Amino acid sequence: MIIVPGRPGKDLCDSHLGMTRRDILRVGGSSLMGLSLGSLFQLQAASAATTTAPKIGGAGWGKAKSIIMVYLQGGPSHLDLWDPKDNVPDNVRSEFKPIDTKVPGVRFTEILPKLAQITDKFTLIRSMSYTPNGLFNHTAAIYQMMTGYTTDKVSPSGQLEPPSPKDFPNFGSNLIRLKPPTEPMLPFVMLPRPLQESNVVGKGGTAGFLGKAFDPYTLYPEGDDMDMAKMSRIKVDDLQLRPEVFSVRLERRAKLRDAINSGMPVLEKAVTDYNLDEYYDRALKLIVSGRAREAFNLEQETPKTRDTYGRNTFGQSCLLARRLVEAGTRVVEVVWPKVANSDNHSWDHHVGLTQRMKDQSGPMLDTGLSALLSDLDERGMLEETLVVAVGEFGRSPQKGVSTSGNGNSADGRDHWPYCYTAVVAGAGIKRGNVHGKSDKTGSAPAEDPVHPGELLATIYRTFGIDPATIVYNHLNQPRELVKAEAVTRLFV
């Protein structure tokens, strides 16, 4: 075995191939389960080739270069936001007054006045729907929304085990694997909170069986949604290039090459043939370029722009998402809030829905999302940036009833996966459009239902990726990215 001099346990980055440099050196010129290193690389190359999607073309195909997912964790009430109903019983009707929007015949509630003025920039999907098979509570529903798959181990309450290397990948991990960024920039960023329900943190938010090389870069500042002192001091120490680190890195690389040249000519040839150094050089270029550090510097924005997005964690996260995409990041997921069933700006409105939506979550969403869409459009970025705003489900049409085993106050709504709303914009998506229709009480789709898997398939399509593209799991079993077809009617 070749041993590379250096500090043990301090590998600087993982290989794009799912192995560290240490793993490769341990394999050496010997066999790994009967395979030589060269053969192993050949199999990986062949596997990668089989996951390359054929160009199928058509509406919306390959329009997107990046995506911003505004994930409204907890399940926002479609009836109290963008699908209000008239002539319904009092325990169904929203307490908020309906208002006209820029698109004739489309109405929102009064807590979304800014979004109401830019409905000509996006499509509303008012028919998101799925039948809950163990997916009535947050964790399992989040996993489905983020990966396109359900898990075998769903408890009656919908809780899951913590994240596992066996999990299906988050859609963002699939995207950066199949469409790696062309700039020296962080490919996938998740902020400002992890996906979390109770004590299960991060389920559906990792690369799972793809390996940690495709995990998101996570940015989780301390503090709550109004603590701008914390948000303004985002720490990116791991993106700082210290002179001693640079010299150590060069020294280690030199010693590595010496070790290879002197002891393993076969391994040297494999590294050369398969351009292994490219993956490490990419990480170094990211740090040297400074693009990520600059993108995280919100102080470069004018006070007016920062005010437009909202001086709160959600608003500034939306602004940061725009800056990251502008710098070359492929996938940004803005997850809000930290804990789905908390009382702090949550969408999980079992109790006190009216006051909490009016004073907390409603105005923050209206300001932050409207600013993001308008800013992207004004900069010409919306043509190649897909924006999706959605939760794992909606809220029950009837107030005060229990649909998931949770208690609800008279003005609270429980979980409701049968019908809810998503917002999609950019990358060839129709503007000023409403896709699908809910029934009289917002209980079920009346027209054109869209399953969460179909929404993910649509996302893949905008990047020029066939949703049926095969990926191999931890057991080397072939699996589709998602078992669904894109909704092509969403596109121009």
WOJO-V750640 format. One record per backbone hydrogen bond with DSSP energy under -0.5 kcal/mol. NH is the residue of the N-H (numbers start at 1). CO is the residue of the C=O. E is the energy in kcal/mol with one decimal. If there is no record, write none. Layout:
BEGIN
NH/CO/E  NH/CO/E
END
This chain:
BEGIN
2/25/-0.8  4/2/-0.5  5/3/-0.5  10/7/-1.2  15/19/-0.9  18/15/-1.8  24/20/-1.8  25/21/-2.3  26/22/-2.0  27/23/-1.7  28/24/-2.1  30/27/-1.1  32/35/-3.1  33/31/-0.5  35/32/-1.1  40/36/-2.6  41/37/-2.5  42/38/-2.1  43/39/-2.6  44/40/-2.2  45/41/-2.7  46/42/-2.5  47/43/-2.7  48/44/-2.6  49/45/-2.1  50/46/-1.7  51/47/-0.8  51/48/-0.7  52/49/-1.1  53/51/-0.5  56/54/-0.9  61/58/-1.9  62/461/-2.2  63/60/-1.2  64/462/-3.6  65/384/-3.2  66/384/-1.5  67/330/-2.2  68/386/-2.7  69/67/-0.5  69/332/-2.8  70/68/-0.7  70/388/-3.5  71/69/-1.0  71/334/-2.5  72/70/-0.8  72/390/-2.4  73/71/-1.6  73/336/-1.1  75/72/-1.5  78/76/-0.7  80/77/-0.6  81/78/-0.8  83/78/-2.1  92/89/-2.0  93/89/-2.3  99/108/-3.0  101/106/-1.3  102/116/-2.4  104/102/-0.6  106/103/-2.0  107/105/-0.5  108/99/-1.8  109/81/-2.3  110/97/-2.1  112/109/-1.9  113/110/-0.5  116/112/-1.8  117/113/-0.7  117/114/-0.7  118/115/-1.5  119/116/-0.6  121/118/-2.1  122/119/-0.8  123/424/-3.1  124/433/-2.5  125/123/-0.5  125/422/-3.2  126/124/-0.8  126/435/-1.9  128/125/-0.6  128/420/-1.8  129/450/-2.3  130/417/-1.8  132/130/-0.6  133/131/-0.8  134/132/-0.8  140/158/-1.4  141/137/-1.6  142/138/-3.2  143/139/-2.3  144/140/-1.9  145/141/-2.3  146/142/-2.5  147/143/-2.1  148/144/-2.3  149/143/-0.5  154/152/-1.0  155/153/-0.6  155/159/-1.8  158/155/-1.9  163/201/-0.6  167/164/-2.0  170/206/-2.6  171/146/-2.3  173/170/-0.9  174/170/-1.6  175/171/-2.2  176/172/-2.3  177/173/-1.5  178/174/-2.2  179/175/-3.0  185/183/-2.3  189/331/-2.6  190/217/-2.4  191/333/-2.6  192/219/-0.6  197/200/-2.2  200/197/-2.3  201/199/-0.8  202/195/-4.4  205/202/-2.3  209/167/-2.3  210/207/-2.3  211/208/-1.6  214/211/-2.0  215/212/-1.7  217/188/-3.7  218/216/-0.7  219/190/-2.6  220/218/-0.5  221/219/-0.5  227/224/-1.5  228/226/-1.6  230/227/-0.7  231/227/-1.6  232/228/-2.5  233/230/-1.2  234/231/-0.7  236/234/-0.6  239/236/-2.2  240/237/-1.7  242/240/-0.8  245/242/-0.7  246/242/-1.9  247/243/-2.1  248/244/-2.2  249/245/-2.6  250/246/-2.2  251/247/-2.4  252/248/-2.7  253/249/-2.4  254/250/-2.2  255/251/-2.3  256/252/-2.4  257/253/-2.3  258/254/-2.4  259/255/-2.4  260/256/-2.4  261/257/-3.1  262/258/-2.4  263/259/-2.1  264/260/-2.4  268/264/-2.3  269/265/-2.0  270/266/-2.0  271/267/-2.6  272/268/-2.3  273/269/-3.2  274/270/-2.3  275/272/-0.8  276/271/-1.7  278/275/-1.3  279/276/-1.3  280/276/-0.7  281/277/-3.0  282/278/-2.1  283/279/-1.0  284/280/-2.0  285/281/-2.8  286/282/-1.8  287/283/-1.5  288/284/-2.7  289/285/-2.9  290/286/-1.0  294/290/-2.3  295/291/-2.4  296/292/-1.9  297/294/-1.2  298/296/-1.5  300/297/-1.6  301/298/-2.0  306/302/-2.2  307/303/-2.3  308/304/-2.2  309/305/-1.7  310/306/-1.0  312/310/-2.1  313/225/-2.7  316/312/-2.6  317/313/-1.8  318/314/-2.0  319/315/-1.9  320/316/-2.4  321/317/-2.2  322/318/-1.8  323/319/-2.0  324/320/-2.6  325/321/-2.3  326/322/-2.3  327/323/-1.5  328/324/-0.7  328/325/-1.0  329/324/-2.6  330/187/-0.9  331/187/-2.2  332/67/-2.2  333/189/-2.5  334/69/-2.9  334/332/-0.6  335/191/-2.6  335/333/-0.8  336/71/-2.3  336/334/-0.5  340/196/-1.2  342/339/-1.7  345/343/-1.0  347/73/-0.7  348/340/-0.9  349/347/-1.8  350/348/-1.8  353/411/-0.6  356/352/-2.1  357/353/-2.8  358/354/-1.8  359/355/-2.4  360/356/-2.1  361/356/-1.0  362/357/-1.4  363/357/-0.5  364/360/-1.5  365/361/-2.3  366/362/-2.6  367/363/-2.3  368/364/-2.4  369/365/-2.3  370/365/-0.5  370/366/-1.2  371/367/-1.9  372/368/-2.1  373/369/-2.4  374/370/-2.3  375/371/-2.8  376/372/-2.5  377/373/-2.0  378/374/-2.7  379/375/-1.8  380/377/-1.3  381/376/-2.2  382/376/-1.2  384/381/-1.2  385/381/-0.7  386/66/-2.7  386/384/-0.5  387/425/-2.7  388/68/-2.2  389/423/-2.8  390/70/-1.6  394/416/-2.3  396/414/-2.7  399/91/-2.8  400/409/-0.5  400/412/-2.8  401/398/-0.7  403/401/-0.6  409/350/-2.2  412/409/-1.9  413/349/-2.6  416/394/-1.7  419/416/-0.5  420/128/-1.7  422/125/-1.9  423/389/-2.5  424/123/-2.4  425/387/-2.2  427/382/-2.0  429/426/-1.6  430/490/-3.0  432/119/-0.8  432/122/-0.8  433/122/-1.4  435/124/-3.5  436/434/-0.5  437/447/-1.5  439/444/-2.6  442/439/-1.4  445/418/-0.6  446/437/-4.0  447/437/-1.7  450/127/-2.4  454/451/-0.8  455/451/-1.7  456/452/-2.1  457/453/-2.3  458/454/-1.9  459/455/-1.9  460/456/-2.5  461/457/-2.1  462/458/-1.8  463/459/-0.8  463/460/-1.0  464/461/-2.2  465/460/-2.2  469/466/-2.4  470/50/-0.5  471/479/-3.2  473/477/-2.3  476/473/-2.2  479/471/-2.5  481/467/-0.6  481/469/-1.6  482/467/-1.7  484/482/-1.6  487/454/-0.5  488/486/-1.2  490/487/-1.7  491/488/-1.6  492/428/-2.4
END
